Amino acid sequence: MRHFAVIGSGPAGFYTAEALAKTYGDSARIDIIDKLPVPYGLIRFGVAPDHQSIKAVARRYDKVAEGGTVRFLGNVAVGEAVSIDQLVDLYDAVILATGAPNDRTLGIPGEDLPGVIGSAAFVGWYNGHPDFAALDPLLDGEAAAIIGNGNVALDVARILSKTRAEFAGSDIVAHALDALEGSTIRTITIVGRRGPHQIAMSPKELGELGHLDVAVPHVELSDLPVAEADAVLDPGVRKSVAHLRDFAKARDDKPKHIKFDFFARPVAIEGEERAERLIVERTALGDDGQSVGTGEIYAIPANLIISCIGYQTPRIEGVPYDERGGRFANDGGLIGDGLYCVGWARRGPSGTIGTNRPDGYEVAAAIAGAVPASETNDKAGGAGLDALLAAKGVRATSFDDWRTIEAAEIAAARADAPREKLVNHADWLKVLGH
Ligand code: NAP
C-alpha cells in the first residue's frame, strides 16, 4: 500500500488526488489536507460568486472524495498541527497544492493607507473567506480604482458595479451583498500599465461588462491602436480587444461608469486619513513590450483602491522558495525527496481552473515513476497522521462533515441565493457540534 498526502483542497489538490487515485487504484490511500474545515479552496473562495457555472466543477471533486481511496481532512493547518517533515515521514509522497492566496504588493508609497486593499482580501471578503469576513472595505466614496488588466480586475469591477438583483442565483455572502448595495461608488477606473493589446482579460469576462444594468464601460478611442493592428493578435486577445472597441463607442447613459485607463503606471497613493487619489505616470510601450515611464504624472481620484496584480504562494518553513516567481522552487513539480508541488504553488498564478488538471496529472505521473505500487505498508500514512492529530487534540473535519456544513448552508439559503455560506470557524464547528 502507498500513502500520499495532498496539502490543499482546491482544484490543483483535487485533480492531483484524482490522478493518483486512477493511477494506483486500490493500492494507494490519499489524504487531502486543508487548514479550513471546508474543501475546494479557490472554487469556494476565489471564483466570483456570480460565476456559478465555473463553481460547478466542485461536483467532479466530490466524486474524487467519495471514490473510496481518498479522504478529506479539514481543519488541519500544516506548519501548526503537523510539520512538513512529519508528513514526509508518514507518507510516500507529499504534494503541496497550497495555491497562491497572498496578494503581491505594489511597492509604492501610500499603499498602507486605509482604503487600499489587495484583490485576495476583497475577493475573499465577498466570497466568505474567514480571514477576510471582517474586511469592511470602504465603499462610501464616489470613486474606486482597480489596478491591473487581468481577469481578477474584471471580477472586482463587475462585483462593484452590480445591483442586488443582478446577484440573484449567486452565492455572494450576505455581509458583502448588503455592503455593496449601500456603496456610493459611481466611477470605477481600471488602470493598466500597458495598452489594450497587452491585456490579460478573457473575452467572455470582458464582454460581461457590456451587459450590466446600471454601469457602462468606457474606453478612450485614442488609446486603441488602429484596427488593422489587431490582425497579429492571438484570436482570444483579438476578441477581447473587439470588446474594448465596442466600449469606445458605448453610450454613457447609466449612472455608474467603468473607465479603462491604459498606459498608466501607479507611482503613489495619496490622502490625509485614507486613500483619496492614485498617482500614476503615463507610460509608453518599450521595444521589449514592457511599459516605460514618460515622466507625465497625473492623479486619479479614488477612495477605494484595489490592486489586482497577481498572487503569491505563502512560504512554508524549510521548503525552498522561488522568490521571483512567488512559488515553491521546483523542477517539474519535484521540490525534494518525497516532496512535490502542483498548481499555482508550482507554476505561479496563471491559467484557468482547467489548467490544473494536466498539471496535476503530470506530477502524479512523475510520482508514479518514482514510487512504484507496493504491497507492503512501510509508511504509516493516514493512520499515523490520525494518531499524531489525536495526540495534539486537533479534530479534523471529514468529507461527511463538509456535507453536513453544506446542508446547513443550503438550508439557510436566501430567496435569491442557492446557499448562505458560513464564514468562520466557530459557525462551522457549531454546525458539526464540535
Ligand atoms: P494576471 O492575469 O496575471 O493579471 C495581472 C495584471 O496585473 C496584468 O495586467 C499585469 O500587467 C498587472 N500588474 C502586475 N504587476 C503590476 C504592477 N506592479 N503595477 C501595475 N500593474 C501590474 O493576474 P490575475 O488577474 O490576478 O489572474 C490570475 C489568474 O487567474 C489568471 O490566469 C487569470 O486568467 C485567472 N482568472 C480567471 C478568471 C476566469 O476565467 N473567469 C477569473 C479570475 C482569474 P502586465 O501585463 O503589464 O504585467
Residues whose N, C-alpha, C, O or C-beta is under 5 A from the ligand:
A	BS01	NAP	L106 G148 N149 G150 N151 V152 A153 R193 R194 Q198 A200 E205 C308 I309 G310 P349 S350 G351 T352
